[in-house]
Amino acid sequence: MKYCKYCGSEIYIDSEICLNCGRRVSEIEAKADNSVTLGLVALIVGMFIPLVAWIVGGIGLSVANRTNNSVGKKLNVAAIIIGTIVFLFAFAMLSQ
């Protein structure tokens, strides 16, 4: 047995929540944050295939928002912007 760090009541060793006070007593395991990797992939591939930049950048931005990763957010927004610029440039070149 162990004790709740908030109310001091006795709790089971593998408890996540204290039954007496209702507070979480175990640390939540951090989920893997691959938003930076997705941002880099979107940036590199997106320079040639804008659709990939939009899709992967959007997924990476969603992951970065969920995990509050500012570097991932910036990379994925940059990938989406670069993908859009490449698309517009290619469209302008084909229109001539």
Contacts in CASP RR format, 6 or more apart in sequence:
PFRMAT RR
TARGET T0000
AUTHOR 0000-0000-0000
METHOD contacts of the structure
MODEL  1
MKYCKYCGSEIYIDSEICLNCGRRVSEIEAKADNSVTLGLVALIVGMFIP
LVAWIVGGIGLSVANRTNNSVGKKLNVAAIIIGTIVFLFAFAMLSQ
1 10 0 8 1.000
1 11 0 8 1.000
1 12 0 8 1.000
1 13 0 8 1.000
2 10 0 8 1.000
2 11 0 8 1.000
2 12 0 8 1.000
2 13 0 8 1.000
2 15 0 8 1.000
3 9 0 8 1.000
3 10 0 8 1.000
3 11 0 8 1.000
4 10 0 8 1.000
4 11 0 8 1.000
4 18 0 8 1.000
4 20 0 8 1.000
4 21 0 8 1.000
4 23 0 8 1.000
4 25 0 8 1.000
5 25 0 8 1.000
6 18 0 8 1.000
6 21 0 8 1.000
6 23 0 8 1.000
6 25 0 8 1.000
7 18 0 8 1.000
7 20 0 8 1.000
7 21 0 8 1.000
7 23 0 8 1.000
8 20 0 8 1.000
9 18 0 8 1.000
9 19 0 8 1.000
9 20 0 8 1.000
9 21 0 8 1.000
11 18 0 8 1.000
11 19 0 8 1.000
11 20 0 8 1.000
11 25 0 8 1.000
15 25 0 8 1.000
15 26 0 8 1.000
16 24 0 8 1.000
16 25 0 8 1.000
16 26 0 8 1.000
17 23 0 8 1.000
17 24 0 8 1.000
17 25 0 8 1.000
18 25 0 8 1.000
31 67 0 8 1.000
33 63 0 8 1.000
33 64 0 8 1.000
33 67 0 8 1.000
33 69 0 8 1.000
34 60 0 8 1.000
34 63 0 8 1.000
35 60 0 8 1.000
35 61 0 8 1.000
35 63 0 8 1.000
35 64 0 8 1.000
35 67 0 8 1.000
35 69 0 8 1.000
35 71 0 8 1.000
35 72 0 8 1.000
35 73 0 8 1.000
35 75 0 8 1.000
35 76 0 8 1.000
36 69 0 8 1.000
36 71 0 8 1.000
36 72 0 8 1.000
36 75 0 8 1.000
38 56 0 8 1.000
38 57 0 8 1.000
38 59 0 8 1.000
38 60 0 8 1.000
38 63 0 8 1.000
38 72 0 8 1.000
38 76 0 8 1.000
39 56 0 8 1.000
39 57 0 8 1.000
39 60 0 8 1.000
39 72 0 8 1.000
39 75 0 8 1.000
39 76 0 8 1.000
39 78 0 8 1.000
39 79 0 8 1.000
40 75 0 8 1.000
41 56 0 8 1.000
42 52 0 8 1.000
42 53 0 8 1.000
42 56 0 8 1.000
42 57 0 8 1.000
42 58 0 8 1.000
42 60 0 8 1.000
42 75 0 8 1.000
42 76 0 8 1.000
42 79 0 8 1.000
42 80 0 8 1.000
43 53 0 8 1.000
43 75 0 8 1.000
43 78 0 8 1.000
43 79 0 8 1.000
43 82 0 8 1.000
45 52 0 8 1.000
45 53 0 8 1.000
45 56 0 8 1.000
46 52 0 8 1.000
46 53 0 8 1.000
46 56 0 8 1.000
46 79 0 8 1.000
46 82 0 8 1.000
46 83 0 8 1.000
46 86 0 8 1.000
47 53 0 8 1.000
47 82 0 8 1.000
47 83 0 8 1.000
47 86 0 8 1.000
48 86 0 8 1.000
50 83 0 8 1.000
50 84 0 8 1.000
50 86 0 8 1.000
50 87 0 8 1.000
50 90 0 8 1.000
53 79 0 8 1.000
53 80 0 8 1.000
53 82 0 8 1.000
53 83 0 8 1.000
53 84 0 8 1.000
53 86 0 8 1.000
54 80 0 8 1.000
54 83 0 8 1.000
54 84 0 8 1.000
56 79 0 8 1.000
57 76 0 8 1.000
57 79 0 8 1.000
57 80 0 8 1.000
58 76 0 8 1.000
58 80 0 8 1.000
60 72 0 8 1.000
60 76 0 8 1.000
61 72 0 8 1.000
61 73 0 8 1.000
61 76 0 8 1.000
61 77 0 8 1.000
61 80 0 8 1.000
63 69 0 8 1.000
64 70 0 8 1.000
64 71 0 8 1.000
64 72 0 8 1.000
64 73 0 8 1.000
64 75 0 8 1.000
64 76 0 8 1.000
65 73 0 8 1.000
END
